[in-house]
Amino acid sequence: SWQHGEMELFLWIFLAVLTVFVVMAFYYEHPSLEIPPGFSEPLKLKIFHYVMNFGFGLGQFVEKVGITSEVSVLRLAMDGIPPLNDKHLLMKNIRFEKVKVRIYQPKIPTSGLRRGILYFHGGVGRFGSIRAYERTCRFFARKTNSVVVSVGYRLAPEHPYPTQFEDCLTATIHFMRSAHDYGVDPSRIIICGDSSGGTLTAVVAQRLSSRRDLPKLRAQILIYPYVQCVDFNLPSYQQNKGVPVLLKERTIILGLKYLNKDLSIMKEVFKGSHVPEDLKKKYEKWVNHDFIPHEFKGRGYKPVTTQSPFLEHVYEVVKPMFDPIFSPLLAEDSLIAPLPEAFILTCEYDVLRDDGLLYKKRLEDHGVKVTWCHLEEGFHGTVFLALFGDLLGFRSGKKGLEKL
C-alpha cells in the first residue's frame, strides 16, 4: 500500500496535470448544476463545483483501478496544505482518553479563566480532520480569546458509525471535567460544528442536557447542520438539489456510505418510501412543510401532493437513520427541553437550509433561546471556504464569520 506522503504527492501531481481539463469543464453545460439566479459570484461557484466533481471522480477512478480508496483521496484533498505557524497561539496535540485532540490556547495573558470551545468538524463521518479544520479552530481561538479543542474523532468506514458520536461525547465529558487544567471556566464551555459536525454538536448537547454530574453546557453552535431523514423533499431540497456543493443526490449517497448501506435504494429514499406510516404520523409534528416560513417557499417549490408507497425492504436498510444520533430532530421532548441556548446558521442555497429552520423551531417551541443567522447568498461549506482567503472564499462566507 502507498505511504501517506507518496499518495499525497501523486494526488497533487495528478491535479496539476488535469488542471486544464477542470478549467475547461465549466464551459460545458452540466445537467445537475444549478447556479441560483442573481448569485453574485456565479463563475467562482461554477468552477468550484467542477473542481469538487473532479475530486469525487478522481476518488472513484483510483479506487476502481486499485491504487487506493475513494475516501483516502477525499481525505487528502480536504486536508490540503496546512497554514503557517501562528505566533498568537499555543498549540498542542494530546488525547482525551482514546480521542485525538488539538488544543489552541491564546498567548495573550488573562486574569481569569477563559471560555472553552470544542469543535467537531464536518465530513459526513468519513473525511475531515484536525488538519483540515486548522484554520477554523485558529480563527475561533483568536477571535474569541478562547481555548479551542479540535476533536479528531475516528472516521468510518474503518471505525463504523456511531463511533464518531461516541468519540465526540467522550472528548466533551473529558474536557468538562478537566477544564481548569487548561485555564477554562467549566461553566463557559461551548460545543460547535459544521455540517455533520453540526449534527454531532446537536446530539452531544442532547445527551448531556440532563446530566447532573457535569456542568451545563453554555451553548451550542450549529453551522448548516443535517438533523433529519424523514423528508428529502422539503422546499430547500427541491430548490437547491443542483446547487453546489452539497447536491441533493450527493447528500443521500454520502449518508448511505457513512452507514455502509447499499446505494441502490437511493431513488426510493428520495421519494419517501423509506418512512413507515406510523413514523410519518409521529414525526409530522416536527417535520412538516407547513413549518417552513412562507418566504422560503418561492424559487420553484411545489407542495408534495402524492405520497409514494412505503417499502419495507427500504426501511430495513435505512432504519439506523431514524436514530436521534443520526437525526437529532427526531429526539424525544425530554432531550430537547433542557438544551442550552443555540446559535444556528443556515444558507439560502443549501439543501440543509430547512433542517436548520425546523430544528430552530423545535428548540424555540421548548423555550430554548436561539440566535439565528441566515446567509442570503450562502451555500453549504461557504463558512469553511471563507477562511482560505479571497481566492477560494465567497463574500457570503465572510459575512457568516462576522456573525459567529
MIVOKOL-727899 format. One line per 5 residues: number of its first residue (from 0); for each residue x, y, z of C-alpha. Coordinates in steps of 0.02 Angstrom, whole numbers, plus 50000, padded with zeros to 5 digits. Example, Ala and Ser with C-alpha at 12.3 -4.5 7.8 and 13.67 -1.06 7.14 Angstrom:
BEGIN
0 = 50615,49775,50390  50684,49947,50357
***
This chain:
BEGIN
0 = 50000,50000,50000  50056,50178,49969  50128,50283,50108  50034,50443,50151  50170,50556,50079
5 = 50179,50460,49915  49991,50464,49895  49985,50650,49931  50121,50684,49802  50029,50579,49674
10 = 49868,50672,49707  49941,50846,49685  50037,50796,49526  49880,50719,49456  49780,50876,49497
15 = 49911,50986,49413  49912,50882,49253  49723,50889,49239  49700,51072,49286  49667,51117,49104
20 = 49527,50989,49098  49449,51059,49255  49458,51239,49194  49383,51192,49025  49244,51088,49103
25 = 49144,51236,49167  49114,51296,48988  49004,51146,48957  48827,51127,49024  48809,51005,49168
30 = 48633,50935,49192  48642,50932,49382  48721,51104,49404  48608,51250,49450  48681,51421,49483
35 = 48548,51520,49580  48479,51671,49485  48557,51831,49548  48702,51744,49634  48841,51875,49637
40 = 48989,51758,49608  48924,51631,49481  49087,51597,49391  49181,51558,49550  49042,51443,49610
45 = 49037,51353,49442  49225,51324,49443  49218,51264,49622  49078,51143,49575  49181,51063,49437
50 = 49334,51051,49547  49228,50963,49678  49156,50844,49548  49330,50811,49484  49386,50764,49660
55 = 49244,50641,49682  49276,50571,49508  49462,50553,49541  49424,50459,49702  49310,50337,49612
60 = 49439,50312,49474  49588,50272,49586  49480,50153,49688  49422,50063,49531  49599,50038,49467
65 = 49659,49980,49637  49777,50122,49684  49690,50174,49844  49514,50200,49911  49398,50342,49861
70 = 49385,50401,50040  49576,50413,50055  49582,50532,49906  49442,50639,49978  49531,50647,50146
75 = 49693,50704,50066  49605,50833,49960  49510,50903,50110  49666,50908,50219  49751,51019,50091
80 = 49906,51118,50137  49914,51168,50321  49935,51354,50364  50096,51426,50433  50132,51432,50619
85 = 50028,51555,50719  50129,51667,50835  49973,51712,50935  49927,51536,50988  50000,51390,51083
90 = 49952,51225,51001  49968,51052,51073  49918,50878,51013  49859,50763,51152  49725,50633,51186
95 = 49568,50645,51288  49564,50462,51335  49563,50372,51165  49518,50526,51063  49648,50634,50974
100 = 49628,50820,51002  49725,50978,50964  49715,51119,51091  49733,51301,51041  49771,51422,51183
105 = 49793,51610,51157  49961,51678,51214  49881,51841,51274  49885,51842,51465  49718,51838,51555
110 = 49673,51871,51735  49536,51740,51743  49476,51580,51665  49436,51579,51480  49290,51515,51380
115 = 49313,51341,51306  49255,51286,51133  49251,51107,51070  49245,51095,50880  49175,50944,50788
120 = 49225,50951,50604  49115,50908,50456  49144,50773,50326  48996,50654,50346  49093,50548,50470
125 = 49209,50485,50332  49330,50628,50296  49384,50791,50375  49515,50803,50511  49603,50914,50636
130 = 49721,50968,50497  49579,51010,50377  49499,51123,50508  49660,51203,50569  49610,51375,50502
135 = 49436,51362,50576  49495,51323,50752  49632,51453,50747  49502,51581,50694  49389,51539,50841
140 = 49534,51544,50965  49597,51713,50904  49429,51797,50877  49352,51747,51044  49510,51736,51151
145 = 49453,51559,51196  49535,51391,51222  49482,51286,51073  49486,51097,51066  49480,51021,50892
150 = 49413,50844,50909  49493,50716,50792  49359,50585,50806  49389,50420,50717  49317,50401,50543
155 = 49210,50275,50451  49224,50152,50369  49373,50097,50474  49277,50146,50630  49092,50119,50593
160 = 48951,50234,50646  48915,50284,50786  49099,50288,50838  49106,50470,50782  48971,50523,50906
165 = 49047,50418,51045  49217,50500,51021  49143,50675,51023  49045,50636,51181  49199,50562,51264
170 = 49305,50714,51220  49172,50835,51282  49149,50750,51450  49337,50738,51475  49359,50923,51438
175 = 49216,50973,51553  49294,50875,51695  49470,50941,51666  49431,51119,51609  49532,51202,51747
180 = 49689,51112,51685  49677,51215,51526  49629,51380,51605  49445,51360,51559  49291,51402,51660
185 = 49186,51240,51657  49026,51343,51657  49078,51428,51494  49104,51279,51379  49027,51287,51205
190 = 49015,51147,51077  49017,51188,50893  49019,51104,50723  48978,51124,50540  48876,51009,50427
195 = 48888,50833,50500  48990,50914,50639  48835,51017,50674  48738,50854,50686  48864,50788,50811
200 = 48851,50951,50908  48662,50934,50922  48673,50753,50978  48809,50782,51107  48709,50928,51178
205 = 48555,50816,51191  48650,50678,51279  48721,50800,51406  48563,50903,51430  48501,50806,51582
210 = 48667,50755,51659  48682,50810,51841  48862,50753,51865  48932,50881,51742  48924,51069,51719
215 = 48788,51127,51599  48848,51172,51426  48848,51359,51398  48790,51350,51217  48788,51252,51055
220 = 48835,51320,50883  48763,51228,50734  48827,51281,50562  48713,51217,50422  48677,51052,50514
225 = 48592,50896,50449  48458,50845,50576  48325,50735,50494  48300,50590,50373  48110,50593,50361
230 = 48086,50712,50214  48209,50741,50073  48081,50844,49977  48073,50994,50092  48075,51161,49999
235 = 48263,51179,50016  48292,51005,49945  48183,51048,49795  48255,51221,49766  48439,51178,49791
240 = 48450,51000,49726  48579,51052,49595  48667,51194,49688  48849,51161,49736  48924,51092,49838
245 = 48802,50978,49927  48691,50917,49787  48534,50825,49841  48594,50662,49766  48764,50681,49848
250 = 48682,50707,50017  48596,50538,50011  48747,50449,49937  48863,50513,50073  48739,50471,50210
255 = 48715,50293,50148  48903,50269,50129  48928,50332,50307  48811,50196,50369  48889,50070,50248
260 = 48723,50041,50160  48675,49990,49983  48658,50140,49866  48531,50052,49755  48387,50113,49865
265 = 48429,50297,49840  48284,50337,49724  48158,50259,49843  48229,50364,49985  48210,50520,49878
270 = 48026,50479,49856  47997,50449,50041  47962,50262,50025  48078,50229,50173  47960,50301,50305
275 = 47826,50188,50383  47653,50266,50405  47661,50262,50595  47826,50356,50594  47760,50483,50468
280 = 47619,50523,50588  47737,50529,50737  47862,50645,50654  47743,50761,50561  47735,50867,50719
285 = 47920,50905,50694  47950,50880,50506  47818,50972,50408  47819,51088,50257  47694,51199,50349
290 = 47831,51243,50475  47942,51319,50341  47908,51508,50332  47820,51568,50176  47968,51673,50118
295 = 48068,51513,50090  47937,51433,49977  47974,51526,49815  48100,51480,49681  48004,51335,49606
300 = 47947,51247,49764  47799,51131,49736  47697,51057,49879  47705,50867,49884  47528,50809,49846
305 = 47555,50622,49815  47637,50500,49935  47748,50361,49872  47704,50188,49940  47801,50127,50090
310 = 47930,49991,50051  47976,49881,50198  48142,49823,50124  48200,50003,50102  48154,50047,50282
315 = 48252,49897,50347  48408,49962,50258  48394,50142,50319  48321,50107,50491  48478,50174,50580
320 = 48443,50345,50503  48294,50366,50619  48402,50354,50774  48421,50527,50852  48609,50501,50847
325 = 48594,50514,50657  48439,50627,50651  48436,50735,50809  48275,50824,50761  48187,50658,50799
330 = 48240,50655,50982  48104,50649,51114  48048,50808,51203  48138,50757,51363  48305,50780,51273
335 = 48257,50943,51187  48179,51043,51329  48336,51058,51439  48454,51105,51298  48569,51257,51313
340 = 48543,51409,51203  48592,51389,51023  48665,51484,50876  48605,51411,50710  48675,51466,50543
345 = 48581,51424,50382  48616,51462,50200  48485,51504,50069  48564,51395,49933  48589,51239,50039
350 = 48484,51080,50035  48502,51077,50226  48429,51252,50250  48260,51187,50306  48340,51061,50425
355 = 48409,51211,50518  48242,51302,50512  48149,51151,50581  48274,51125,50721  48264,51310,50763
360 = 48075,51295,50780  48088,51137,50884  48206,51220,51008  48104,51380,51018  47944,51280,51047
365 = 48026,51215,51205  48084,51385,51264  48265,51364,51211  48341,51530,51160  48402,51527,50979
370 = 48507,51656,50888  48482,51630,50702  48596,51688,50562  48539,51664,50383  48658,51696,50237
375 = 48556,51755,50088  48691,51705,49965  48764,51564,50067  48784,51384,50010  48843,51228,50100
380 = 49025,51247,50150  49032,51435,50124  49093,51474,50301  49232,51343,50291  49292,51413,50124
385 = 49297,51592,50189  49449,51551,50295  49554,51513,50139  49561,51693,50079  49488,51784,49930
390 = 49541,51652,49803  49430,51515,49873  49317,51615,49987  49147,51691,49947  49076,51853,50014
395 = 48932,51760,50099  49057,51656,50198  49144,51811,50263  48976,51878,50324  48949,51713,50414
400 = 49118,51726,50501  49074,51900,50561  48914,51835,50642  48992,51686,50732
***
